Amino acid sequence: MADVKYSKAIERLDEIIGQIESDDIDVDELSLRVKEAVDLVKLCKAKIDKAELEVKQVVDDFIKESKNE
């Protein structure tokens, strides 16, 4: 699941929420959807954390380069 794009994960989360809110889902399916949603949330958080670190590194590098000029 790690190769799933952030936008696709969010789309799938929206689908799952719609299914859960529809009240037209049995308990077994609900359990599976909740587990899938948790995995997707973890994936999205990891992608956000990684992007945050990358942006911070770029900004830090830019600041260092600016001070050397």
Jmol script that loads the backbone (N, CA, C; Angstrom):
load data "model"
ATOM      1  N   MET A   1       0.817  -1.206   0.000  1.00  0.00           N
ATOM      2  CA  MET A   1       0.000   0.000   0.000  1.00  0.00           C
ATOM      3  C   MET A   1       0.857   1.265   0.000  1.00  0.00           C
ATOM      4  N   ALA A   2       2.146   1.120   0.286  1.00  0.00           N
ATOM      5  CA  ALA A   2       3.040   2.273   0.382  1.00  0.00           C
ATOM      6  C   ALA A   2       3.188   3.016  -0.943  1.00  0.00           C
ATOM      7  N   ASP A   3       2.912   2.356  -2.057  1.00  0.00           N
ATOM      8  CA  ASP A   3       3.060   3.009  -3.355  1.00  0.00           C
ATOM      9  C   ASP A   3       1.795   3.761  -3.777  1.00  0.00           C
ATOM     10  N   VAL A   4       0.786   3.792  -2.911  1.00  0.00           N
ATOM     11  CA  VAL A   4      -0.454   4.509  -3.199  1.00  0.00           C
ATOM     12  C   VAL A   4      -0.198   6.007  -3.070  1.00  0.00           C
ATOM     13  N   LYS A   5      -0.660   6.763  -4.044  1.00  0.00           N
ATOM     14  CA  LYS A   5      -0.515   8.213  -4.004  1.00  0.00           C
ATOM     15  C   LYS A   5      -1.407   8.790  -2.908  1.00  0.00           C
ATOM     16  N   TYR A   6      -0.973   9.899  -2.335  1.00  0.00           N
ATOM     17  CA  TYR A   6      -1.728  10.558  -1.271  1.00  0.00           C
ATOM     18  C   TYR A   6      -3.147  10.881  -1.728  1.00  0.00           C
ATOM     19  N   SER A   7      -3.280  11.444  -2.916  1.00  0.00           N
ATOM     20  CA  SER A   7      -4.610  11.838  -3.401  1.00  0.00           C
ATOM     21  C   SER A   7      -5.531  10.635  -3.578  1.00  0.00           C
ATOM     22  N   LYS A   8      -4.977   9.512  -4.010  1.00  0.00           N
ATOM     23  CA  LYS A   8      -5.781   8.292  -4.158  1.00  0.00           C
ATOM     24  C   LYS A   8      -6.202   7.749  -2.792  1.00  0.00           C
ATOM     25  N   ALA A   9      -5.309   7.853  -1.818  1.00  0.00           N
ATOM     26  CA  ALA A   9      -5.635   7.394  -0.467  1.00  0.00           C
ATOM     27  C   ALA A   9      -6.774   8.235   0.113  1.00  0.00           C
ATOM     28  N   ILE A  10      -6.719   9.538  -0.110  1.00  0.00           N
ATOM     29  CA  ILE A  10      -7.781  10.426   0.379  1.00  0.00           C
ATOM     30  C   ILE A  10      -9.100  10.109  -0.315  1.00  0.00           C
ATOM     31  N   GLU A  11      -9.052   9.873  -1.624  1.00  0.00           N
ATOM     32  CA  GLU A  11     -10.266   9.495  -2.361  1.00  0.00           C
ATOM     33  C   GLU A  11     -10.874   8.221  -1.781  1.00  0.00           C
ATOM     34  N   ARG A  12     -10.029   7.245  -1.503  1.00  0.00           N
ATOM     35  CA  ARG A  12     -10.520   5.981  -0.956  1.00  0.00           C
ATOM     36  C   ARG A  12     -11.099   6.193   0.442  1.00  0.00           C
ATOM     37  N   LEU A  13     -10.455   7.022   1.246  1.00  0.00           N
ATOM     38  CA  LEU A  13     -10.997   7.330   2.565  1.00  0.00           C
ATOM     39  C   LEU A  13     -12.387   7.960   2.453  1.00  0.00           C
ATOM     40  N   ASP A  14     -12.557   8.860   1.497  1.00  0.00           N
ATOM     41  CA  ASP A  14     -13.871   9.467   1.266  1.00  0.00           C
ATOM     42  C   ASP A  14     -14.912   8.406   0.896  1.00  0.00           C
ATOM     43  N   GLU A  15     -14.508   7.453   0.055  1.00  0.00           N
ATOM     44  CA  GLU A  15     -15.413   6.367  -0.323  1.00  0.00           C
ATOM     45  C   GLU A  15     -15.821   5.540   0.895  1.00  0.00           C
ATOM     46  N   ILE A  16     -14.838   5.213   1.714  1.00  0.00           N
ATOM     47  CA  ILE A  16     -15.102   4.402   2.911  1.00  0.00           C
ATOM     48  C   ILE A  16     -16.044   5.145   3.859  1.00  0.00           C
ATOM     49  N   ILE A  17     -15.791   6.426   4.061  1.00  0.00           N
ATOM     50  CA  ILE A  17     -16.655   7.221   4.932  1.00  0.00           C
ATOM     51  C   ILE A  17     -18.084   7.225   4.397  1.00  0.00           C
ATOM     52  N   GLY A  18     -18.220   7.371   3.079  1.00  0.00           N
ATOM     53  CA  GLY A  18     -19.548   7.331   2.464  1.00  0.00           C
ATOM     54  C   GLY A  18     -20.244   6.008   2.713  1.00  0.00           C
ATOM     55  N   GLN A  19     -19.491   4.921   2.595  1.00  0.00           N
ATOM     56  CA  GLN A  19     -20.076   3.595   2.835  1.00  0.00           C
ATOM     57  C   GLN A  19     -20.522   3.453   4.290  1.00  0.00           C
ATOM     58  N   ILE A  20     -19.696   3.912   5.197  1.00  0.00           N
ATOM     59  CA  ILE A  20     -20.016   3.806   6.623  1.00  0.00           C
ATOM     60  C   ILE A  20     -21.228   4.672   6.967  1.00  0.00           C
ATOM     61  N   GLU A  21     -21.270   5.869   6.416  1.00  0.00           N
ATOM     62  CA  GLU A  21     -22.375   6.782   6.711  1.00  0.00           C
ATOM     63  C   GLU A  21     -23.689   6.332   6.089  1.00  0.00           C
ATOM     64  N   SER A  22     -23.628   5.485   5.075  1.00  0.00           N
ATOM     65  CA  SER A  22     -24.848   5.062   4.391  1.00  0.00           C
ATOM     66  C   SER A  22     -25.695   4.108   5.230  1.00  0.00           C
ATOM     67  N   ASP A  23     -25.136   3.570   6.285  1.00  0.00           N
ATOM     68  CA  ASP A  23     -25.837   2.601   7.147  1.00  0.00           C
ATOM     69  C   ASP A  23     -26.286   1.365   6.374  1.00  0.00           C
ATOM     70  N   ASP A  24     -25.745   1.176   5.181  1.00  0.00           N
ATOM     71  CA  ASP A  24     -26.121   0.033   4.355  1.00  0.00           C
ATOM     72  C   ASP A  24     -24.939  -0.931   4.248  1.00  0.00           C
ATOM     73  N   ILE A  25     -24.262  -1.138   5.375  1.00  0.00           N
ATOM     74  CA  ILE A  25     -23.069  -1.972   5.387  1.00  0.00           C
ATOM     75  C   ILE A  25     -23.185  -2.937   6.577  1.00  0.00           C
ATOM     76  N   ASP A  26     -22.878  -4.206   6.326  1.00  0.00           N
ATOM     77  CA  ASP A  26     -22.990  -5.166   7.430  1.00  0.00           C
ATOM     78  C   ASP A  26     -21.759  -5.091   8.333  1.00  0.00           C
ATOM     79  N   VAL A  27     -21.864  -5.706   9.486  1.00  0.00           N
ATOM     80  CA  VAL A  27     -20.825  -5.595  10.507  1.00  0.00           C
ATOM     81  C   VAL A  27     -19.477  -6.133  10.018  1.00  0.00           C
ATOM     82  N   ASP A  28     -19.491  -7.248   9.309  1.00  0.00           N
ATOM     83  CA  ASP A  28     -18.233  -7.817   8.812  1.00  0.00           C
ATOM     84  C   ASP A  28     -17.557  -6.862   7.831  1.00  0.00           C
ATOM     85  N   GLU A  29     -18.344  -6.300   6.953  1.00  0.00           N
ATOM     86  CA  GLU A  29     -17.802  -5.346   5.975  1.00  0.00           C
ATOM     87  C   GLU A  29     -17.343  -4.075   6.679  1.00  0.00           C
ATOM     88  N   LEU A  30     -18.088  -3.644   7.679  1.00  0.00           N
ATOM     89  CA  LEU A  30     -17.725  -2.449   8.435  1.00  0.00           C
ATOM     90  C   LEU A  30     -16.353  -2.609   9.073  1.00  0.00           C
ATOM     91  N   SER A  31     -16.128  -3.755   9.680  1.00  0.00           N
ATOM     92  CA  SER A  31     -14.844  -4.027  10.313  1.00  0.00           C
ATOM     93  C   SER A  31     -13.701  -3.945   9.306  1.00  0.00           C
ATOM     94  N   LEU A  32     -13.895  -4.527   8.136  1.00  0.00           N
ATOM     95  CA  LEU A  32     -12.864  -4.487   7.089  1.00  0.00           C
ATOM     96  C   LEU A  32     -12.608  -3.059   6.617  1.00  0.00           C
ATOM     97  N   ARG A  33     -13.673  -2.291   6.443  1.00  0.00           N
ATOM     98  CA  ARG A  33     -13.533  -0.910   5.961  1.00  0.00           C
ATOM     99  C   ARG A  33     -12.826  -0.038   6.999  1.00  0.00           C
ATOM    100  N   VAL A  34     -13.139  -0.244   8.272  1.00  0.00           N
ATOM    101  CA  VAL A  34     -12.476   0.531   9.326  1.00  0.00           C
ATOM    102  C   VAL A  34     -10.987   0.202   9.359  1.00  0.00           C
ATOM    103  N   LYS A  35     -10.644  -1.061   9.244  1.00  0.00           N
ATOM    104  CA  LYS A  35      -9.225  -1.458   9.206  1.00  0.00           C
ATOM    105  C   LYS A  35      -8.524  -0.834   8.002  1.00  0.00           C
ATOM    106  N   GLU A  36      -9.182  -0.859   6.853  1.00  0.00           N
ATOM    107  CA  GLU A  36      -8.604  -0.249   5.650  1.00  0.00           C
ATOM    108  C   GLU A  36      -8.419   1.256   5.851  1.00  0.00           C
ATOM    109  N   ALA A  37      -9.407   1.889   6.455  1.00  0.00           N
ATOM    110  CA  ALA A  37      -9.330   3.332   6.699  1.00  0.00           C
ATOM    111  C   ALA A  37      -8.159   3.661   7.626  1.00  0.00           C
ATOM    112  N   VAL A  38      -7.971   2.862   8.660  1.00  0.00           N
ATOM    113  CA  VAL A  38      -6.849   3.091   9.582  1.00  0.00           C
ATOM    114  C   VAL A  38      -5.520   2.980   8.833  1.00  0.00           C
ATOM    115  N   ASP A  39      -5.392   1.979   7.990  1.00  0.00           N
ATOM    116  CA  ASP A  39      -4.160   1.821   7.209  1.00  0.00           C
ATOM    117  C   ASP A  39      -3.944   3.019   6.286  1.00  0.00           C
ATOM    118  N   LEU A  40      -5.009   3.509   5.679  1.00  0.00           N
ATOM    119  CA  LEU A  40      -4.901   4.662   4.788  1.00  0.00           C
ATOM    120  C   LEU A  40      -4.519   5.925   5.555  1.00  0.00           C
ATOM    121  N   VAL A  41      -5.076   6.108   6.737  1.00  0.00           N
ATOM    122  CA  VAL A  41      -4.724   7.270   7.560  1.00  0.00           C
ATOM    123  C   VAL A  41      -3.245   7.207   7.944  1.00  0.00           C
ATOM    124  N   LYS A  42      -2.765   6.037   8.316  1.00  0.00           N
ATOM    125  CA  LYS A  42      -1.343   5.873   8.655  1.00  0.00           C
ATOM    126  C   LYS A  42      -0.466   6.207   7.448  1.00  0.00           C
ATOM    127  N   LEU A  43      -0.872   5.728   6.278  1.00  0.00           N
ATOM    128  CA  LEU A  43      -0.129   6.000   5.049  1.00  0.00           C
ATOM    129  C   LEU A  43      -0.078   7.501   4.771  1.00  0.00           C
ATOM    130  N   CYS A  44      -1.225   8.160   4.878  1.00  0.00           N
ATOM    131  CA  CYS A  44      -1.275   9.601   4.625  1.00  0.00           C
ATOM    132  C   CYS A  44      -0.410  10.364   5.622  1.00  0.00           C
ATOM    133  N   LYS A  45      -0.467   9.975   6.881  1.00  0.00           N
ATOM    134  CA  LYS A  45       0.351  10.644   7.892  1.00  0.00           C
ATOM    135  C   LYS A  45       1.837  10.470   7.587  1.00  0.00           C
ATOM    136  N   ALA A  46       2.223   9.275   7.196  1.00  0.00           N
ATOM    137  CA  ALA A  46       3.630   9.034   6.861  1.00  0.00           C
ATOM    138  C   ALA A  46       4.061   9.887   5.674  1.00  0.00           C
ATOM    139  N   LYS A  47       3.198  10.016   4.679  1.00  0.00           N
ATOM    140  CA  LYS A  47       3.530  10.836   3.508  1.00  0.00           C
ATOM    141  C   LYS A  47       3.635  12.313   3.885  1.00  0.00           C
ATOM    142  N   ILE A  48       2.744  12.773   4.753  1.00  0.00           N
ATOM    143  CA  ILE A  48       2.797  14.167   5.211  1.00  0.00           C
ATOM    144  C   ILE A  48       4.066  14.408   6.014  1.00  0.00           C
ATOM    145  N   ASP A  49       4.398  13.497   6.915  1.00  0.00           N
ATOM    146  CA  ASP A  49       5.617  13.633   7.714  1.00  0.00           C
ATOM    147  C   ASP A  49       6.857  13.678   6.826  1.00  0.00           C
ATOM    148  N   LYS A  50       6.892  12.806   5.820  1.00  0.00           N
ATOM    149  CA  LYS A  50       8.034  12.773   4.901  1.00  0.00           C
ATOM    150  C   LYS A  50       8.136  14.082   4.113  1.00  0.00           C
ATOM    151  N   ALA A  51       7.009  14.565   3.627  1.00  0.00           N
ATOM    152  CA  ALA A  51       7.011  15.815   2.867  1.00  0.00           C
ATOM    153  C   ALA A  51       7.449  16.982   3.746  1.00  0.00           C
ATOM    154  N   GLU A  52       7.004  16.984   4.989  1.00  0.00           N
ATOM    155  CA  GLU A  52       7.384  18.044   5.920  1.00  0.00           C
ATOM    156  C   GLU A  52       8.898  18.057   6.131  1.00  0.00           C
ATOM    157  N   LEU A  53       9.483  16.877   6.315  1.00  0.00           N
ATOM    158  CA  LEU A  53      10.938  16.801   6.492  1.00  0.00           C
ATOM    159  C   LEU A  53      11.682  17.273   5.244  1.00  0.00           C
ATOM    160  N   GLU A  54      11.181  16.882   4.076  1.00  0.00           N
ATOM    161  CA  GLU A  54      11.830  17.285   2.828  1.00  0.00           C
ATOM    162  C   GLU A  54      11.763  18.794   2.635  1.00  0.00           C
ATOM    163  N   VAL A  55      10.610  19.383   2.932  1.00  0.00           N
ATOM    164  CA  VAL A  55      10.458  20.837   2.793  1.00  0.00           C
ATOM    165  C   VAL A  55      11.377  21.548   3.793  1.00  0.00           C
ATOM    166  N   LYS A  56      11.426  21.051   5.014  1.00  0.00           N
ATOM    167  CA  LYS A  56      12.299  21.653   6.020  1.00  0.00           C
ATOM    168  C   LYS A  56      13.753  21.604   5.559  1.00  0.00           C
ATOM    169  N   GLN A  57      14.168  20.485   4.982  1.00  0.00           N
ATOM    170  CA  GLN A  57      15.546  20.360   4.500  1.00  0.00           C
ATOM    171  C   GLN A  57      15.833  21.349   3.376  1.00  0.00           C
ATOM    172  N   VAL A  58      14.897  21.499   2.464  1.00  0.00           N
ATOM    173  CA  VAL A  58      15.077  22.447   1.362  1.00  0.00           C
ATOM    174  C   VAL A  58      15.195  23.875   1.905  1.00  0.00           C
ATOM    175  N   VAL A  59      14.320  24.228   2.842  1.00  0.00           N
ATOM    176  CA  VAL A  59      14.365  25.572   3.434  1.00  0.00           C
ATOM    177  C   VAL A  59      15.672  25.783   4.184  1.00  0.00           C
ATOM    178  N   ASP A  60      16.079  24.792   4.973  1.00  0.00           N
ATOM    179  CA  ASP A  60      17.344  24.903   5.706  1.00  0.00           C
ATOM    180  C   ASP A  60      18.518  25.080   4.749  1.00  0.00           C
ATOM    181  N   ASP A  61      18.543  24.313   3.676  1.00  0.00           N
ATOM    182  CA  ASP A  61      19.613  24.441   2.671  1.00  0.00           C
ATOM    183  C   ASP A  61      19.598  25.822   2.034  1.00  0.00           C
ATOM    184  N   PHE A  62      18.420  26.330   1.742  1.00  0.00           N
ATOM    185  CA  PHE A  62      18.293  27.644   1.138  1.00  0.00           C
ATOM    186  C   PHE A  62      18.832  28.720   2.082  1.00  0.00           C
ATOM    187  N   ILE A  63      18.482  28.606   3.352  1.00  0.00           N
ATOM    188  CA  ILE A  63      18.958  29.593   4.344  1.00  0.00           C
ATOM    189  C   ILE A  63      20.476  29.540   4.446  1.00  0.00           C
ATOM    190  N   LYS A  64      21.055  28.337   4.475  1.00  0.00           N
ATOM    191  CA  LYS A  64      22.509  28.199   4.550  1.00  0.00           C
ATOM    192  C   LYS A  64      23.179  28.819   3.330  1.00  0.00           C
ATOM    193  N   GLU A  65      22.615  28.559   2.148  1.00  0.00           N
ATOM    194  CA  GLU A  65      23.179  29.106   0.914  1.00  0.00           C
ATOM    195  C   GLU A  65      23.063  30.625   0.892  1.00  0.00           C
ATOM    196  N   SER A  66      21.976  31.141   1.383  1.00  0.00           N
ATOM    197  CA  SER A  66      21.770  32.599   1.412  1.00  0.00           C
ATOM    198  C   SER A  66      22.778  33.284   2.330  1.00  0.00           C
ATOM    199  N   LYS A  67      23.132  32.650   3.421  1.00  0.00           N
ATOM    200  CA  LYS A  67      24.097  33.232   4.362  1.00  0.00           C
ATOM    201  C   LYS A  67      25.505  33.209   3.798  1.00  0.00           C
ATOM    202  N   ASN A  68      25.797  32.270   2.903  1.00  0.00           N
ATOM    203  CA  ASN A  68      27.130  32.151   2.316  1.00  0.00           C
ATOM    204  C   ASN A  68      27.352  33.121   1.167  1.00  0.00           C
ATOM    205  N   GLU A  69      26.299  33.753   0.716  1.00  0.00           N
ATOM    206  CA  GLU A  69      26.454  34.645  -0.450  1.00  0.00           C
ATOM    207  C   GLU A  69      26.869  36.027  -0.046  1.00  0.00           C
TER     208      GLU A  69
END
end "model"
wireframe off; spacefill off
backbone 0.3
color backbone group
